[in-house]
Amino acid sequence: MCGIVGYTGPRNALDILVPSLERLEYRGYDSAGISIDDGNDSIHIVRTTGKLSALKKKLESHTYLEGYSGIGHTRWATHGKVTLENAHPHQDCQKAISVAHNGIVENYSSLKKILQDQGHKFLSMTDTEIIPHLIEEELKHTKSLEKAVARTVSKLEGGNSIVVISTANKGTIIAARQGHSGGIAIGSGDNEMFVASDLPAIIPHTKTIQHLDAGEMAIISPTNVLYKDMKGNLLSKPYTEISFNVQGTDKGTFDHFMLKEIYEQPKAISQTFKNRVSFDKKQINFPDFPLTFKEINAVKKIVLIGMGSSLHAAMVGKTWLEQVAGIPAEWDHSSEFRYRESVFQEGTLLISLTQSGETADTLAAMLRAKENQINQVVLSNYPGTQAERIAEKLLPIEAGPEIGVAATKTFTCSLSTLYLLSIFLGVNRGKLDQMKISSLIDDLVLLPELMTKYLSTDDQIREIADKYQKYPNFLFLGRGLNYPLAMEGALKLKELSYIHAEGYPAGEMKHGPISLIDNSMPVVGIIPSDSLRDKMLSSLSESKARGAKVLAIASENETLVREIVDDVIWIPDAPSELSPILTALPLQLLAYHIALLRGCDIDQPRNLAKSVTVE
């Protein structure tokens, strides 16, 4: 969850590291720091708590700070409070080694006790600080920093990624990975090298990338990279040419990245359709689809896994895959799937959703499936991630850069990709006749236009948000395809405004949650024009009868809802199968405007990170 950057080359490292860290702000963090090797046997560290603006201000008084290699870090606290002492990077006793770290050292307490008995002094409460001290101790037995790092990593339990600089190895950065703690990408330039946990940090400088896998390390100099395993054996690593576009990673005329990304959704959906949907020929195609026709027809069950918004997309995907493709499907939390003793049946296809491609629990679940030789496909927004390398089969969701921590366009693009996949599988398995295929594809062509139409009515949500922003609790209700959207709406409100909210299937309301309903708990009901519409109206009537203030998100052609509820957010009429994609927009905007009125940090909500790379 922490952000890592590194640079070695002919330029002043500071000029590269700070802007690179700024491009990682979307990860979420509570402190930041940089280490610069000045080339004269000293490593200078500057750290602050809070935002990068505080680090930049502090650096203004360090005008002397120059060096041609260095590392930087944004910390998301796991061990120790948010204090200057706990900010990264950390050093050894001699201040000759500096380390930035992503992950959790699960056995740090026992290692720290051993190091203290050996005379090492600690200045922080972090698990990270033991790493430079372990390296320092190993260097008493070898003159090789590379070997000392490898021996240190072998002692660490849990998923960990580290970058190391040392005064004894000027111009060299050593990066190492163990387990699934977040990626490490190394990019090459003109006699310079760049290191980052996330591609956006370095792709303004390089498009030629190599990725570090678990159990590997990289010895990085300005002109060369050597890859080795932890036993010192040389490895050959392929290069990836990144076509990822960094344009649009500024807010433009919008006040927040999140609002900009909400408004980018019609364009993002069109990009998801590009090269996949032929509206003229009435065809869905996935170029280079990883399964053969024979393998597609051999699928007996699909399991979808994800975390957070990706899980909610998976929940919708289950229904589409069953209704459209005719394949039995189920969904599960990655964090539960990885630890449950699942029975892996022949003919199972695992579909993993991870927007970053680096979600720790999802990666661990994918590895379990791989060990059991289960066919896998991963949906992700970025190429070259750990998830792609595990599955070896990527379906890009094509959302483009998303900087706001709360998922918006990556959620709707994940949904769109799943819907296209459902049609594609249904066609290949002979489930759909040509008339049905044509109908489904004709519906798709309207989607970007309907989304654009809806976004032009944002003013109604601003007014409604003002009426609801002071309530301490919310209950979101939905049924069928829109039950997961109730979950997503509650999640967005929690993430952005810090208001307690729960998403529930409306049919379950009378089995517990109805006891909570009174005039202090608004109920938000999702009512598209579908077969469950009357059931939803009944649930909202029951909520209203118990004093709740009721807000409905309803199709424009809905006539009865106004008689039942207090307020309505209208969405364009659309085919019921596509309603989850349209419904996502008002839920996102409602959370956004309530958070704005409450003065919350919208793009970087407290305690949250864009890429969750630790358990």
Solvent accessible surface area in square Angstrom, and as a share of the most:
residue,aa,sasa,rsa
1,M,11,0.05
2,C,12,0.07
3,G,0,0.00
4,I,0,0.00
5,V,1,0.01
6,G,2,0.02
7,Y,0,0.00
8,T,1,0.00
9,G,7,0.06
10,P,86,0.54
11,R,100,0.36
12,N,35,0.18
13,A,0,0.00
14,L,29,0.15
15,D,91,0.47
16,I,6,0.03
17,L,1,0.00
18,V,12,0.07
19,P,45,0.28
20,S,1,0.01
21,L,0,0.00
22,E,62,0.28
23,R,62,0.23
24,L,0,0.00
25,E,41,0.19
26,Y,11,0.04
27,R,0,0.00
28,G,2,0.02
29,Y,19,0.07
30,D,28,0.15
31,S,0,0.00
32,A,0,0.00
33,G,0,0.00
34,I,0,0.00
35,S,0,0.00
36,I,0,0.00
37,D,6,0.03
38,D,36,0.19
39,G,36,0.35
40,N,116,0.59
41,D,103,0.53
42,S,43,0.28
43,I,16,0.08
44,H,54,0.24
45,I,45,0.23
46,V,3,0.02
47,R,52,0.19
48,T,13,0.07
49,T,52,0.30
50,G,34,0.32
51,K,76,0.32
52,L,3,0.01
53,S,78,0.50
54,A,40,0.31
55,L,0,0.00
56,K,88,0.37
57,K,144,0.61
58,K,73,0.31
59,L,17,0.08
60,E,123,0.55
61,S,85,0.55
62,H,40,0.18
63,T,121,0.70
64,Y,137,0.52
65,L,4,0.02
66,E,100,0.45
67,G,1,0.01
68,Y,127,0.48
69,S,4,0.02
70,G,0,0.00
71,I,0,0.00
72,G,0,0.00
73,H,0,0.00
74,T,1,0.00
75,R,6,0.02
76,W,54,0.19
77,A,28,0.22
78,T,58,0.34
79,H,37,0.16
80,G,30,0.29
81,K,166,0.70
82,V,71,0.41
83,T,48,0.28
84,L,78,0.39
85,E,92,0.41
86,N,5,0.03
87,A,0,0.00
88,H,7,0.03
89,P,0,0.00
90,H,7,0.03
91,Q,31,0.14
92,D,7,0.03
93,C,51,0.31
94,Q,130,0.58
95,K,115,0.49
96,A,29,0.23
97,I,3,0.02
98,S,0,0.00
99,V,0,0.00
100,A,0,0.00
101,H,3,0.01
102,N,2,0.01
103,G,8,0.08
104,I,39,0.20
105,V,0,0.00
106,E,115,0.52
107,N,28,0.14
108,Y,49,0.19
109,S,74,0.48
110,S,64,0.42
111,L,18,0.09
112,K,31,0.13
113,K,116,0.49
114,I,95,0.48
115,L,1,0.00
116,Q,86,0.38
117,D,103,0.53
118,Q,92,0.41
119,G,48,0.46
120,H,9,0.04
121,K,150,0.64
122,F,35,0.15
123,L,129,0.64
124,S,6,0.04
125,M,129,0.58
126,T,3,0.02
127,D,4,0.02
128,T,2,0.01
129,E,6,0.03
130,I,0,0.00
131,I,0,0.00
132,P,0,0.00
133,H,2,0.01
134,L,9,0.04
135,I,0,0.00
136,E,20,0.09
137,E,27,0.12
138,E,15,0.07
139,L,54,0.27
140,K,131,0.56
141,H,135,0.60
142,T,20,0.12
143,K,206,0.87
144,S,35,0.23
145,L,4,0.02
146,E,39,0.18
147,K,110,0.47
148,A,0,0.00
149,V,0,0.00
150,A,11,0.08
151,R,100,0.37
152,T,0,0.00
153,V,5,0.03
154,S,79,0.51
155,K,89,0.38
156,L,6,0.03
157,E,98,0.44
158,G,27,0.26
159,G,22,0.21
160,N,4,0.02
161,S,1,0.01
162,I,2,0.01
163,V,0,0.00
164,V,0,0.00
165,I,1,0.01
166,S,2,0.02
167,T,18,0.10
168,A,89,0.69
169,N,50,0.26
170,K,102,0.43
171,G,22,0.21
172,T,23,0.13
173,I,0,0.00
174,I,2,0.01
175,A,0,0.00
176,A,1,0.01
177,R,1,0.00
178,Q,36,0.16
179,G,26,0.25
180,H,40,0.18
181,S,1,0.01
182,G,0,0.00
183,G,6,0.06
184,I,1,0.00
185,A,4,0.03
186,I,3,0.01
187,G,0,0.00
188,S,33,0.21
189,G,34,0.32
190,D,114,0.59
191,N,89,0.46
192,E,15,0.07
193,M,16,0.07
194,F,0,0.00
195,V,0,0.00
196,A,0,0.00
197,S,7,0.04
198,D,19,0.10
199,L,13,0.07
200,P,10,0.06
201,A,0,0.00
202,I,1,0.01
203,I,0,0.00
204,P,61,0.39
205,H,57,0.26
206,T,8,0.04
207,K,83,0.35
208,T,34,0.20
209,I,0,0.00
210,Q,12,0.05
211,H,22,0.10
212,L,0,0.00
213,D,44,0.23
214,A,44,0.34
215,G,32,0.31
216,E,25,0.11
217,M,2,0.01
218,A,0,0.00
219,I,30,0.15
220,I,0,0.00
221,S,34,0.22
222,P,40,0.25
223,T,96,0.56
224,N,75,0.39
225,V,23,0.13
226,L,75,0.37
227,Y,8,0.03
228,K,31,0.13
229,D,35,0.18
230,M,45,0.20
231,K,183,0.78
232,G,37,0.36
233,N,82,0.42
234,L,120,0.60
235,L,61,0.30
236,S,112,0.72
237,K,29,0.12
238,P,106,0.67
239,Y,133,0.50
240,T,43,0.25
241,E,123,0.55
242,I,9,0.05
243,S,109,0.70
244,F,23,0.10
245,N,84,0.43
246,V,42,0.24
247,Q,139,0.62
248,G,38,0.36
249,T,42,0.24
250,D,89,0.46
251,K,82,0.35
252,G,57,0.55
253,T,138,0.80
254,F,65,0.27
255,D,102,0.53
256,H,37,0.17
257,F,36,0.15
258,M,1,0.00
259,L,21,0.11
260,K,21,0.09
261,E,4,0.02
262,I,0,0.00
263,Y,66,0.25
264,E,43,0.19
265,Q,0,0.00
266,P,15,0.10
267,K,162,0.68
268,A,7,0.05
269,I,0,0.00
270,S,51,0.33
271,Q,80,0.35
272,T,0,0.00
273,F,11,0.04
274,K,119,0.51
275,N,117,0.60
276,R,18,0.07
277,V,20,0.11
278,S,37,0.24
279,F,66,0.28
280,D,138,0.72
281,K,144,0.61
282,K,59,0.25
283,Q,101,0.45
284,I,17,0.09
285,N,78,0.40
286,F,6,0.02
287,P,74,0.46
288,D,143,0.74
289,F,28,0.12
290,P,34,0.22
291,L,8,0.04
292,T,80,0.46
293,F,132,0.55
294,K,165,0.70
295,E,62,0.28
296,I,3,0.02
297,N,65,0.33
298,A,56,0.44
299,V,10,0.06
300,K,135,0.57
301,K,46,0.19
302,I,0,0.00
303,V,8,0.05
304,L,0,0.00
305,I,0,0.00
306,G,0,0.00
307,M,58,0.26
308,G,38,0.37
309,S,11,0.07
310,S,7,0.05
311,L,5,0.03
312,H,12,0.05
313,A,0,0.00
314,A,0,0.00
315,M,5,0.02
316,V,0,0.00
317,G,0,0.00
318,K,53,0.23
319,T,29,0.17
320,W,0,0.00
321,L,0,0.00
322,E,64,0.29
323,Q,114,0.51
324,V,8,0.05
325,A,1,0.01
326,G,34,0.33
327,I,1,0.01
328,P,76,0.48
329,A,8,0.06
330,E,69,0.31
331,W,86,0.30
332,D,18,0.09
333,H,73,0.33
334,S,0,0.00
335,S,35,0.23
336,E,102,0.46
337,F,6,0.03
338,R,44,0.16
339,Y,134,0.51
340,R,106,0.39
341,E,151,0.68
342,S,25,0.16
343,V,121,0.70
344,F,46,0.19
345,Q,101,0.45
346,E,153,0.68
347,G,21,0.21
348,T,12,0.07
349,L,3,0.01
350,L,2,0.01
351,I,0,0.00
352,S,0,0.00
353,L,2,0.01
354,T,3,0.02
355,Q,30,0.13
356,S,20,0.13
357,G,0,0.00
358,E,15,0.07
359,T,19,0.11
360,A,7,0.06
361,D,11,0.06
362,T,0,0.00
363,L,0,0.00
364,A,18,0.14
365,A,0,0.00
366,M,0,0.00
367,L,56,0.28
368,R,51,0.19
369,A,0,0.00
370,K,88,0.37
371,E,133,0.60
372,N,69,0.35
373,Q,170,0.76
374,I,20,0.10
375,N,51,0.26
376,Q,7,0.03
377,V,1,0.01
378,V,0,0.00
379,L,2,0.01
380,S,0,0.00
381,N,13,0.07
382,Y,32,0.12
383,P,46,0.29
384,G,10,0.09
385,T,8,0.05
386,Q,4,0.02
387,A,0,0.00
388,E,47,0.21
389,R,67,0.25
390,I,15,0.08
391,A,8,0.06
392,E,126,0.56
393,K,45,0.19
394,L,36,0.18
395,L,6,0.03
396,P,45,0.29
397,I,1,0.00
398,E,65,0.29
399,A,5,0.04
400,G,28,0.27
401,P,20,0.13
402,E,2,0.01
403,I,23,0.12
404,G,0,0.00
405,V,12,0.07
406,A,1,0.01
407,A,8,0.06
408,T,0,0.00
409,K,8,0.03
410,T,3,0.01
411,F,0,0.00
412,T,0,0.00
413,C,0,0.00
414,S,3,0.02
415,L,0,0.00
416,S,1,0.01
417,T,0,0.00
418,L,0,0.00
419,Y,2,0.01
420,L,0,0.00
421,L,2,0.01
422,S,0,0.00
423,I,0,0.00
424,F,19,0.08
425,L,2,0.01
426,G,0,0.00
427,V,59,0.34
428,N,34,0.18
429,R,67,0.24
430,G,64,0.62
431,K,109,0.46
432,L,22,0.11
433,D,93,0.48
434,Q,107,0.48
435,M,162,0.72
436,K,84,0.35
437,I,12,0.06
438,S,26,0.17
439,S,52,0.34
440,L,3,0.02
441,I,0,0.00
442,D,62,0.32
443,D,30,0.16
444,L,1,0.01
445,V,77,0.44
446,L,81,0.40
447,L,0,0.00
448,P,25,0.15
449,E,119,0.54
450,L,25,0.13
451,M,0,0.00
452,T,76,0.44
453,K,100,0.43
454,Y,3,0.01
455,L,9,0.04
456,S,92,0.59
457,T,58,0.34
458,D,5,0.03
459,D,89,0.46
460,Q,45,0.20
461,I,0,0.00
462,R,121,0.44
463,E,122,0.55
464,I,14,0.07
465,A,0,0.00
466,D,81,0.42
467,K,104,0.44
468,Y,0,0.00
469,Q,26,0.12
470,K,171,0.73
471,Y,47,0.18
472,P,78,0.49
473,N,45,0.23
474,F,1,0.00
475,L,6,0.03
476,F,2,0.01
477,L,0,0.00
478,G,0,0.00
479,R,71,0.26
480,G,44,0.43
481,L,23,0.11
482,N,1,0.00
483,Y,54,0.20
484,P,5,0.03
485,L,0,0.00
486,A,0,0.00
487,M,53,0.24
488,E,2,0.01
489,G,1,0.01
490,A,1,0.01
491,L,38,0.19
492,K,0,0.00
493,L,1,0.01
494,K,75,0.32
495,E,30,0.14
496,L,0,0.00
497,S,0,0.00
498,Y,65,0.25
499,I,5,0.02
500,H,87,0.39
501,A,0,0.00
502,E,71,0.32
503,G,10,0.09
504,Y,75,0.28
505,P,36,0.23
506,A,2,0.02
507,G,30,0.29
508,E,83,0.37
509,M,1,0.00
510,K,119,0.50
511,H,142,0.63
512,G,38,0.37
513,P,12,0.08
514,I,33,0.17
515,S,97,0.62
516,L,111,0.55
517,I,12,0.06
518,D,65,0.34
519,N,114,0.58
520,S,48,0.31
521,M,14,0.06
522,P,0,0.00
523,V,0,0.00
524,V,0,0.00
525,G,0,0.00
526,I,0,0.00
527,I,0,0.00
528,P,7,0.04
529,S,49,0.31
530,D,41,0.21
531,S,113,0.73
532,L,54,0.27
533,R,60,0.22
534,D,85,0.44
535,K,114,0.48
536,M,4,0.02
537,L,12,0.06
538,S,60,0.39
539,S,7,0.05
540,L,0,0.00
541,S,46,0.29
542,E,46,0.21
543,S,0,0.00
544,K,79,0.33
545,A,83,0.64
546,R,118,0.43
547,G,40,0.39
548,A,2,0.02
549,K,51,0.22
550,V,0,0.00
551,L,0,0.00
552,A,0,0.00
553,I,0,0.00
554,A,0,0.00
555,S,5,0.03
556,E,82,0.37
557,N,87,0.44
558,E,11,0.05
559,T,104,0.60
560,L,78,0.39
561,V,0,0.00
562,R,125,0.46
563,E,141,0.63
564,I,40,0.20
565,V,13,0.07
566,D,49,0.25
567,D,14,0.07
568,V,7,0.04
569,I,0,0.00
570,W,71,0.25
571,I,4,0.02
572,P,6,0.03
573,D,60,0.31
574,A,29,0.23
575,P,36,0.23
576,S,37,0.24
577,E,45,0.20
578,L,0,0.00
579,S,5,0.03
580,P,0,0.00
581,I,1,0.00
582,L,2,0.01
583,T,0,0.00
584,A,1,0.01
585,L,0,0.00
586,P,0,0.00
587,L,3,0.02
588,Q,1,0.00
589,L,0,0.00
590,L,2,0.01
591,A,1,0.01
592,Y,2,0.01
593,H,10,0.05
594,I,0,0.00
595,A,0,0.00
596,L,77,0.38
597,L,83,0.41
598,R,98,0.36
599,G,69,0.66
600,C,23,0.14
601,D,62,0.32
602,I,2,0.01
603,D,16,0.08
604,Q,33,0.15
605,P,3,0.02
606,R,145,0.53
607,N,116,0.59
608,L,56,0.28
609,A,10,0.08
610,K,37,0.16
611,S,2,0.01
612,V,62,0.36
613,T,1,0.00
614,V,13,0.07
615,E,118,0.53
